[in-house]
Amino acid sequence: MSAKFDLESLKKRMDGAIASVKQEFAGLRAGRASVNLLDPVMVEAYGATQPLNQLASVSVLDSRMLAVQIWDKSVVGAVDKAIRVAGLGLNPVMDGTTLRIPIPPLNEERRKELAKLAGKYAEEAKVAIRNVRRDGMDALKKAEKDGEMSEDEMKSLSEKVQQATDQYVKKVDEALKSKEEEIMQV
């Protein structure tokens, strides 16, 4: 086995693609309150754009209500505005330094849009996994060409890289199926 080829490092990169798609999925609203729902919200405060989680804590009050506890009352208006313009379809209700955010139920059209977006995220993750596979295959071909491994070793490792790729693509498909079921659940 070649000293230069490391299947585990390829698997770690593929794990990164899985983690990334799961994080993207967490930001998709499935009609239930989730603290991850506000992850994409960026707030103009203190002369810079900052993630919401650096200005407030987000908690789930119940399945249809979020609470955003803002630490500095001078940025309450900015946080409120950022949530409204984030394209999430949310309308916060101010209560001092706390914003209460009712989560409206999703209509059928919005559910389909979200399912399509989840599919897009999954496809991006699969492309990332295939790119890792390509890098691995290129490294194997180069190692064989440079005489660092035999053709048999190269073929054996190529099969392992392909098996890992298939395994990770299947994980993405399973995560997508689960997310689509969650989104379409009424």
C-alpha positions in Angstrom: 0.0 0.0 0.0 1.3 3.4 -0.9 2.5 5.7 1.8 1.2 8.7 -0.1 -2.4 7.4 -0.4 -4.7 7.9 2.6 -8.3 6.6 2.2 -9.2 7.9 5.7 -8.4 11.5 4.8 -10.7 11.1 1.8 -13.4 9.8 4.1 -12.9 12.8 6.4 -13.4 15.1 3.5 -16.6 13.2 2.5 -17.8 13.5 6.2 -17.3 17.2 5.8 -19.8 17.2 2.9 -22.3 15.2 5.0 -21.9 17.6 7.9 -22.4 20.6 5.6 -25.6 19.3 4.0 -27.0 18.4 7.4 -26.3 22.0 8.6 -28.0 23.4 5.4 -31.0 21.1 6.1 -31.2 22.4 9.7 -31.8 25.9 8.4 -34.8 24.7 6.3 -38.0 25.4 8.1 -40.3 22.4 8.3 -43.2 24.2 10.0 -41.8 23.6 13.5 -39.8 26.0 15.6 -36.1 25.3 15.7 -33.2 27.4 17.0 -31.3 26.6 13.7 -34.0 28.4 11.8 -32.4 31.8 12.5 -28.8 30.7 11.7 -28.8 32.5 8.3 -29.9 35.8 9.8 -27.2 38.5 9.6 -27.7 41.7 11.6 -26.3 45.2 10.8 -25.2 46.3 14.3 -22.2 48.3 15.7 -21.1 49.3 12.2 -20.7 45.7 11.0 -22.8 42.7 9.8 -22.9 40.0 12.4 -24.6 36.6 12.9 -27.7 36.8 15.1 -26.2 34.4 17.6 -23.5 37.0 18.5 -26.2 39.5 19.6 -28.9 37.3 21.2 -29.8 33.8 22.3 -32.5 31.9 20.5 -34.8 29.5 22.3 -37.8 27.4 21.4 -40.9 28.2 23.5 -43.1 25.6 21.9 -43.5 23.9 18.5 -44.7 27.1 16.9 -42.9 29.8 18.8 -39.3 31.0 19.0 -37.9 33.6 21.5 -34.9 35.7 20.7 -33.4 37.3 23.9 -31.3 40.3 22.7 -28.5 41.2 25.0 -28.2 44.9 24.1 -31.4 46.9 23.9 -29.8 49.3 21.4 -29.8 46.6 18.7 -33.4 45.3 19.2 -34.7 47.2 16.1 -31.8 46.0 13.9 -32.4 42.4 15.0 -36.1 42.7 14.3 -35.5 44.2 10.9 -32.9 41.5 10.0 -35.3 38.7 10.8 -38.1 40.3 8.8 -35.9 40.8 5.7 -34.1 37.4 5.9 -36.6 35.8 3.5 -37.8 33.3 6.1 -41.4 34.5 6.2 -41.2 35.4 9.9 -42.7 38.4 11.7 -41.3 39.0 15.2 -43.4 40.6 17.9 -41.4 42.9 20.2 -41.6 42.4 23.9 -38.9 44.6 25.5 -35.5 43.0 24.7 -37.2 39.8 23.7 -38.6 39.1 20.2 -41.3 36.4 20.1 -41.5 34.8 16.7 -44.6 32.8 15.8 -43.8 30.1 13.2 -46.6 30.1 10.6 -47.7 26.7 9.2 -46.4 26.0 5.7 -48.7 25.9 2.7 -48.3 23.2 0.1 -46.5 25.5 -2.4 -43.9 26.6 0.2 -43.4 22.9 1.3 -42.6 22.0 -2.3 -40.2 24.9 -2.6 -38.4 23.8 0.5 -38.2 20.2 -0.7 -36.7 21.4 -4.0 -34.2 23.5 -2.1 -33.3 20.5 0.1 -32.7 18.5 -3.1 -30.4 21.3 -4.4 -28.4 21.2 -1.2 -28.2 17.4 -1.4 -27.0 17.6 -5.1 -24.3 20.1 -4.0 -23.1 17.6 -1.3 -23.0 14.8 -3.8 -20.9 16.9 -6.2 -18.5 17.7 -3.3 -18.2 13.9 -2.5 -17.6 13.1 -6.2 -14.9 15.8 -6.3 -13.2 14.1 -3.3 -13.4 10.8 -5.2 -11.8 12.4 -8.3 -9.0 13.8 -6.2 -8.4 10.3 -4.7 -8.5 8.6 -8.1 -6.0 11.2 -9.5 -3.7 10.6 -6.6 -3.9 6.8 -7.2 -3.2 7.1 -10.9 -0.2 9.4 -10.2 1.2 7.0 -7.6 0.9 4.1 -10.1 2.5 6.2 -12.9 5.4 7.2 -10.6 6.0 3.6 -9.7 4.9 4.0 -6.1 2.3 1.2 -6.3 1.5 -1.7 -8.6 -1.5 -1.7 -11.0 -3.2 -4.3 -8.7 -2.8 -2.1 -5.6 -4.1 0.9 -7.6 -7.2 -1.1 -8.8 -7.9 -2.4 -5.3 -7.7 1.1 -3.7 -9.8 2.5 -6.6 -12.5 0.1 -5.7 -12.3 1.1 -2.0 -12.5 4.8 -3.0 -15.6 4.0 -5.1 -17.2 2.0 -2.3 -16.7 4.9 0.1 -18.1 7.3 -2.5 -21.2 5.2 -2.9 -21.6 4.9 0.8 -21.5 8.7 1.3 -23.8 9.4 -1.6 -26.3 7.0 0.0 -26.0 8.9 3.3 -26.8 12.1 1.5 -29.8 10.4 -0.1 -31.0 9.1 3.2 -30.7 12.6 4.9 -32.5 14.1 2.0 -35.4 11.6 2.2 -35.7 12.2 5.9 -35.7 16.0 5.4 -38.3 15.8 2.6 -40.6 13.7 4.8 -40.2 16.2 7.6 -41.0 19.2 5.2 -44.0 17.5 3.6 -45.5 16.4 6.9 -48.6 18.5 7.7 
